[in-house]
Amino acid sequence: QVQLVESGGGLVQPGGSLRLSCAVSGFTFSSYTMSWYRQAPGKERELVAYISTRGTTNYRDSVKGRFTISRDNAKNTVYLQMNSLKPEDTAVYYCKRAGFPVYWGQGTQVTVSS
């Protein structure tokens, strides 16, 4: 049974930091590209970052230089370190496994507000 479980969200002030984690089970984690997406209220879900099996990373322009995606294959976990957070980063953050079928986590809420 495939499971993706996100954690680490919360309320943070502008300029603050959070680290999201996505622990996975039920498949060979090291064999798949993993991604973080987010969805703000009233908006479509959007890709934030992805990391390939070889560790190649890519980010959407609005988070470049502030967010870092990483993975620990020994722990079957993908991370998203978010620094210099802005109110526009407020969203539910989801991790996703690439490939078919698609698997999503349940999401974790990130709220950036003073």
TIDO-571651 format. One record per residue: residue in three letters; x, y, z of N, C-alpha, C, O in turn. Coordinates in steps of 0.05 Angstrom, whole numbers, plus 5000, padded with zeros to 4 digits. Atoms other than C-alpha are relative to their C-alpha. Example, Ala and Ser with C-alpha at 12.3 -4.5 7.8 and 13.67 -1.06 7.14 Angstrom:
TIDO-571651
ALA501849765000524649105156501850245000503950245013SER498449764999527349795143498550225014499550445018
***
This chain:
TIDO-571651
GLN501749765000500050005000501850255000503450295018VAL498449765003503050664977498950215019496550265020GLN500749774983503051225028502050224998504450174997LEU498349764999505751935027498850175022496450245021VAL501049854977505152315092501750255005504050235012GLU498649754996506953045096499850095029497950025043SER500049874973508653415160501750245000503250294981GLY498249784998511954045183498750274994500050484998GLY501349745005506854575163499350145025499650045048GLY500849854977504355115208499750304993499750374970LEU500249715002503655865220502750125005504050065025VAL497449874997509856285210499750294991498150364974GLN500049725008511257025205501550044974503349884968PRO498449945025513757335140502950025007503750145027GLY497150024996521157225134500949765015503349705017GLY499350244985520856595175500549764982500649774958SER499250255014522655875157498349775010497349775033LEU501250264993519355195157501449784983502449834961ARG499150235015521654505136497849804999496949695019LEU502150215005516554035106501449744995503649724983SER499150285005517553285105497849844988495449894993CYS501950195012514252755064501249725002503149654988ALA499150284996515252045089498349814983495949834983VAL501450175018513551515039500449705007502449635020SER499850294997512350765040498449864978496749984966GLY501650165019509850214995501249994972500149864954PHE498650025025514650324937502950065004503850155025THR497149964999522050374921500650304996500850394974PHE499849715000523051104939502350104982501950304967SER497749905014529951174908499749984969501350104955SER500450045029527150984839498250214988497750204964TYR502049815010522351574832500850295005501950365026THR499949714996522752314821497750085019495549975017MET502049904981519052674877499650304997501550444990SER500649725004515653344875498450115024497149965039TRP501749854982512553864920498250184983499250324965TYR502049825012506254224897498750165023499050105046ARG501549854981502054744931497450104987497250144963GLN502549905010494954994925498950215020498250145043ALA501149784984492555664952497050014995496049914975PRO502949985003485155804963499250144974500150354968GLY501049895024481555924898501949994976501350104955LYS498150025022487655754856500549714993499949535008GLU499350275009490055154817502549915015504250065024ARG497650124988495154684846502450054981502150034956GLU497749935016502154884822502549855010502849805034LEU497550134994508954544820501850205014502250425004VAL498049834985513854834871502849914993504550084986ALA497350105005519954394861499949704996498049565004TYR499750295002522153694841502949935003504750094999ILE497350114997528153254854500049734986498349564992SER499950255015530152694808501449785017502349835039THR498750224986532952014827503050055003504349955022ARG497249944999539852294814500650255017502950335020GLY499649764984538752914857499850264985500350474996THR500549755015537453404801497550145010495550015014THR502249854989532953954825499150224981500650314964ASN501149785015528454474794497950145016496550015032TYR501849844984524255034823498350194983499250284962ARG501549795014518755504802501450265007502750295028ASP498449764998521556204793499550145027501350265039SER500749844976517856504853501349905026501350045046VAL498850114975521356054903503049954997504449885017LYS497150045003528356014873501650185019501050415022GLY498349864981533656214923498950005028500250085047ARG501350014974528756124981499349725009499549665033PHE500850274993526555404979502149804990503549854970THR498250215008530854774976498749735004497749675025ILE501150274998528354084960502349805003504449844990SER497950214996532353474983498749745005496349735011ARG501150274994531552734993502049845016504449885013ASP498450194985534152205040499049724994497049645005ASN500950265009533551535007500149795022498549595021ALA499850184977535551175071497550025018496749835031LYS502449954983529551485106497450014984495350054996ASN502449985017524751465047498550265004496050265007THR501249754993523452195058501150224981503450234974VAL499349765015523352825015499350245016497350255031TYR500249764983524153505046499650254982500450264959LEU500049745013522554225028500650205022499050265039GLN499249794982526454745066499150274988499850334966MET501149745009522855415060501050225017500450235041ASN498949774986526456045080498850264989497650264967SER501049745009524556785074497149984990496550084969LEU502850055008517256595072498550264997498950465011LYS501649775006512357085043497049935003496349695001PRO502950064998504757145052498949854975497149694978GLU500950145024503956914980500849714999500049564981ASP499350294998507056244999497949855016498049605017THR502150134986500856095040498549814982497549904961ALA501350205016497855455014500049735015501349705035VAL499750284992496754715026502249884982502149904958TYR497850115015503154365006499749694999499249565019TYR500350295005502953664976502649894988504050024973CYS497950145015508353164957498749814981496449714985LYS501050175021507452744896502249824989504649904987ARG498250185013510752134867499650024970497450014960ALA500250015029512352164793499349724990499449535006GLY500650265012510351614746497149935000495450105006PHE502850095001504051204739499649765017501349585015PRO502049794995499551154777501250235016503350205029VAL499249774984500151834809499249965029496949875034TYR500750014971500451854885500650275012502750405007TRP499849754986499352464928499849955030498649755039GLY500550004972499952595001497550155007496150244989GLN502549884992494252885042500350315003498350455004GLY499549714999497553575046500550105028499649985048THR499549874975500054025101499850304996500850414976GLN500649715003497854745112502350175009503550135030VAL497949794994502955305110498650274999497550344978THR501249734999500455985132502250205008503550175028VAL498049794995505056595128498550265005497350384987SER501649764992502057175166501250125025502249985042SER499149864976503857695217497650035019497950145041
***
